[in-house]
């Protein structure tokens, strides 16, 4: 009998599209940074961001390394600015970077009713490749935080899915065994592989007839109106 349902976030609960290559993003962000005396051109900022991300990834010894965008902007601001910047300014810069990159951002249809219903039957958790600095406020924007006391975000740990440690951390926080949990995601390579290797059942959203490394999901669904029936079929 399942005791917990754990979700991915972006692409599963939140429908999002971003573009971090758009030069207008860096132009607007560079203008903002100039108010903090960080003197850098849009092209220079774009290049510095890519270089810092690459450097942070190269320093990692993890098989699936993750960066912390907050730390990336901390390095950039202190490299090109004249002073030490407090945490709130670095956070604001990171959040503005995200806001300028967003092209689409909304919750998938039907998730609130489903999550409300599931919360009455299961422990709910979140395991996501996500940046804490803007994921927490984005979940607040969409009123999703209320459903998830347990949130495991890759940027906090320095590695991302399919690393099984993220799933194991969530299970430990939920006080649930792997065989008592179901993971719901949208990415076969990350979600399916990670969940299965951690011993969880896996349901994929909008991914059909797929397998990866010989692993197959337990079920699929395309609309949140179908999810509860899908879970019932797994639990039979």
Secondary structure, DSSP 8 states (H G I E B T S, - for coil): ---EEEE--BTTTEEEEE-S--HHHHHHHHHHHHTTT----HHHHHHHHHHHHHHHHHH---TTB---HHHHHHHHHHHHSSS---HHHHHHHHHHHHHHHEEEEEE-TTHHHHHHHHHTTSEEEEEES--HHHHHHHHHHTT-GGG-SEEEEHHHHTB-TT-HHHHHHHHHHHT--GGGEEEEES-IIIIIHHHHHTT-EEEEES--S-EETTEE-SEEESSTTSHHHHHHHHH-
